[in-house]
Amino acid sequence: MTASVKDIETKLRQVEGDLARVLKTVTVLGQKAAPSVIFDFVFAPGHPTPLPANVFATWSDLVTAANHVGGIPYITFDDSFSPIVIPAGMWSFSGRPVFRALAARAYIGPPVKVTVADGAKITGVSEFRDVDIRSVSSSPVISSPAGSTALYFLQGTANLQADGTAPFIEHGVSQQCLLVVDDNASVSSSNSPALHVTVPGDDFTAITWKSGFIDENTIEGVAGRKYGARIAQPDGLVKPKQAVPAFPIAFGAEDQFIQHVPTTTSWATAPNNVNEAIERIAAALVVSTGGKPIP
């Protein structure tokens, strides 16, 4: 059926409206003050000409712009021009952004290091990807919000640690708390625990996927709730020594290098996995029998 002139005119008006919207979007992208359609906000301190509109040399400007976005934005850190420091202040994000490194730096070269200055507090952020983020603070950087389960997620080559006198994350509410360490990400031991549970309540659980690593003394907690961990895949490792009342570790898939948590105190240094334990027992047995083969 041949379209009528009226139908063609209607279609043309629709196309004109679509073109007008595209033009408006392009115009907005050129206005740094209102990047309402940008979802990747790049923090590049020291950048001499921070263009395009989603690149910022000043942290406060980036936070303001990111909070105009209705979706979940990325906060991408670029250390090409200067070391990255999140300055002191209260930095609240409304869109639950992901903190991440430049994609070109994931698994290539030294990690993008992000230092959180003393006095900096961040809200609305719980996911970190491919960044080595460290606090030097005398007070917690992130505090769990009340009213829902708190989930902290590390992915890629992310590393999180507290180099100051206070923990990086404080879980001071009664709700459940989950710490998920995926890929080759890690939570590392330093001057203070990475995550500190300060009040009784629901369970705290740490989970590793793939080669996720949780170092010893990175989790601290008070009595009055259950603590524990699960290694979902054999590449992962969770050190059992944590500053909590008890820290049982469950295991998913197993192989010869599955983590081993000894129940005896006879070890001079406790083995970290089953393979190490077996080999050390075998070596000691050979010595005790004068070098004879193990029967």
DANOR-V414709 format. One record per helix or strand of 3 or more residues. SS is the DSSP state (H for helix, E for strand). FROM is the first residue (numbers start at 1). TO is the last residue. If there is no record, write none. Layout:
ss from to
SS FROM TO
SS FROM TO
This chain:
ss from to
H 5 29
H 32 34
E 40 43
H 59 66
E 74 77
E 84 86
E 89 92
E 98 101
H 103 105
E 112 116
E 120 123
E 127 129
E 131 135
E 150 155
E 159 162
E 169 171
E 177 181
E 195 197
E 204 208
E 219 221
E 227 231
E 248 251
H 274 288
